[in-house]
Amino acid sequence: MAAIVPVDAELLDTASVFALCRKDLESNFVPTYLHVVDEIPKTASEKPQERFLLDAFSVDAGNVFTE
């Protein structure tokens, strides 16, 4: 899973994101899911809090995309 924060969610083309990942990343690093979120939760020291993203993740959610 990769959590992404688009500048404009209406213009987001997830197929292009997956294509770019396939082009530039090794196959084992290409995400299975794209989780589109408004913001990445962070600690006071600006480190991402992955557990909150994992808690909000659901394969059936409307903001989760696959290839």
Number of C-alpha atoms within 10 A of each C-alpha: 16 13 19 13 13 14 9 7 12 7 8 13 10 16 12 11 13 18 13 12 15 15 11 10 12 9 10 8 12 17 17 13 18 20 23 20 17 11 11 16 15 12 8 7 6 9 10 13 12 12 10 12 18 12 8 10 19 12 12 8 10 9 14 18 17 13 12
